[in-house]
Amino acid sequence: MLSICNRIFSNAYHLCRDTINFYIPEKVCGIYILGRSIYGQFKPRYVGRSDVDLNKRLNQHAKHFPKYPLSCFRILNSCFEAYEY
């Protein structure tokens, strides 16, 4: 799944609570893309940012938006870094 996710973000992961909690600590800020795989390519459908808790935000998406089964993310040192991307 070579795409923008591999260039800027993490690899694409299944958007589920176990995966989110394994890879993303609580109380970190970051940016993310939600999407799905179409013919082996990650297709972005939603872009977002969390200035407070990326783990919590992605868990909310996993619960309420099952139509986007994959996610890529990038943990940032500060919320101001989000504006660089």
Residue pairs with C-beta under 8 A, 6 or more apart in sequence:
1 11
1 12
1 37
1 40
1 41
1 42
2 41
3 12
3 41
3 42
3 44
4 33
4 42
4 44
4 72
5 11
5 12
5 33
5 42
5 72
8 74
8 85
9 31
9 32
9 33
9 72
9 73
9 74
10 23
10 72
10 73
10 74
11 72
12 35
12 37
12 42
12 70
12 71
12 72
13 19
13 23
13 70
13 71
13 72
13 73
14 69
14 70
14 71
15 34
15 58
15 61
15 62
15 65
15 68
15 69
15 70
15 71
16 62
17 59
17 62
17 63
20 55
20 58
20 59
20 62
20 71
21 55
21 59
23 73
24 30
24 54
24 55
24 58
24 73
24 75
25 55
25 75
26 53
26 55
26 56
27 52
27 53
27 55
28 53
28 54
28 55
28 75
28 76
29 49
29 50
29 51
29 52
29 53
29 54
29 75
29 76
29 78
29 79
29 81
29 82
30 49
30 50
30 54
30 73
30 74
30 75
30 76
30 82
31 47
31 48
31 49
31 50
31 73
31 74
31 76
31 82
31 85
32 47
32 48
32 49
32 50
32 54
32 57
32 58
32 71
32 72
32 73
32 74
33 44
33 46
33 47
33 48
33 71
33 72
33 73
34 44
34 45
34 46
34 47
34 48
34 61
34 65
34 68
34 70
34 71
35 42
35 43
35 44
35 45
35 46
35 68
35 70
35 71
35 72
36 42
36 43
36 45
36 67
36 68
36 69
36 70
37 43
37 69
37 70
42 70
42 72
45 67
45 68
46 61
46 65
46 68
48 57
48 61
49 79
49 82
50 56
50 57
50 58
51 79
51 82
52 79
54 73
54 75
58 71
58 73
61 68
61 71
74 85
76 82
